[in-house]
Amino acid sequence: MATSGTPAPRRTSLSRETALRTAVEMADEAGTEVPSMRGLAERLGVEAASLYHHFRNKDVILDGMVDLVFGEIELPPDDADWREAMRRRAVSMHDALVRHPWAIGLMDSRTNPDQAKATLRHHNAVIGCLRAGGFSITGAAHAFSVLDSYIYGFTLQELSLPFQSSAELEDVAGSLLQELPDDEFPHLTEMIVDRALRPGYAYTDEFDVGLDLILDGLHRHRERWP
C-alpha cells in the first residue's frame, strides 16, 4: 500500500494498437495459432478484464489482427499498369502471409467493417486497379478470386513442405531418391534429379512462374467478360 509520501505505482496504459501488435507477435511465434484472451493479457502484463475495454470479444481482436496484416500488403497505385500492380500486390501478399502463417485461414473470414479499414482499402484498391485496367466488374471479381486462390494456396503449400532452404531441399530430395525403387518411378526421378537437385533451385521461384501464367490468362480473357 502506498503511504502518503510515496506515490502509488503507475499502471502501464494499454492501447488498442499495442494489444493487437502483441497478439500478432504471439501468433507469429506460435505459427498457426492465435493467442487466447488470457494469454494475451499475461503477455501484456494486465488483467484480462483490461482487454475488454478495447475489445468486446476475441473476434474483435481477430478482426484487428487481420487488418494489421492487410495493412502490410502493397496497395496498387492509382495510375499503375494493372499487370504490374497485381504482380507486386501478389508478391507483397505472399510475403506477408509467410511472415504471418496463422492469417491464411482468416484473411477473408472477417465481417466487421468497423474493424477492417485497411482490409477495405486493400480490396477497394485492387478492384479499382482492375477496373481501370479494362476489366468489367464481373471480370474484376474473377481476377480477384483466382489471384487470391493462387496466393493463399501456394503459400499454404510452401509452408507445409518439409524443407525451408535449398540445402534442406537437397537433403530431402536426395534421401527420397535413394529410397525410390529403380525404374519404378521414372518421371518422379527425373523431376528430382533434373529439377529439385539442380544447383540454385528454390521452390519459391515457382510462385513467379504460376503468377505469370495467371496474369497471361487474365490478360487474354479480360475483354471477354461482360
Order of alpha helices (4+ residues) and beta strands (2+ residues): alpha-alpha-alpha-alpha-alpha-alpha-alpha-alpha-alpha-alpha
